[in-house]
């Protein structure tokens, strides 16, 4: 009799473990899908600039630094570009551009920015002689 109770207990333990693992896996997959859908909606395309940069496409999956420094995400090797010139940041569904106190400034649609700016689909950003366009997918 005791053997039957122990066997039933083992079976129940295995069933609960499988249910727990299934619930954890389902939650994890849902989080990954949600991050992909929300995070990859913004992208940056270089329209004008040095030949090496023209046509560059960057999906915004996190903060993106633009500058002359080799550690920047988008490296612009021009004398008018600061080492860390500007930063794109995702804030919820919005994309925000911040000038990082660069010497020559950052332009959004032809206007110089002095504080963080929330970007819209199709906005044109100019850093030095490089012109980039942001878009939503």
ABEGO torsion letter per residue (X at the ends): XAAAAAAAAAAAAAAAAAAAAAAAAAAAAAAAAAAAAAAAABBBBBABEBAAABGBBBBBAEBBBBEABAABABBBBBAABBABABBBBBBEABBBBBBBGBAAEBBBGGBBBABBBBBBBGBBBBBEABBBBBBBX
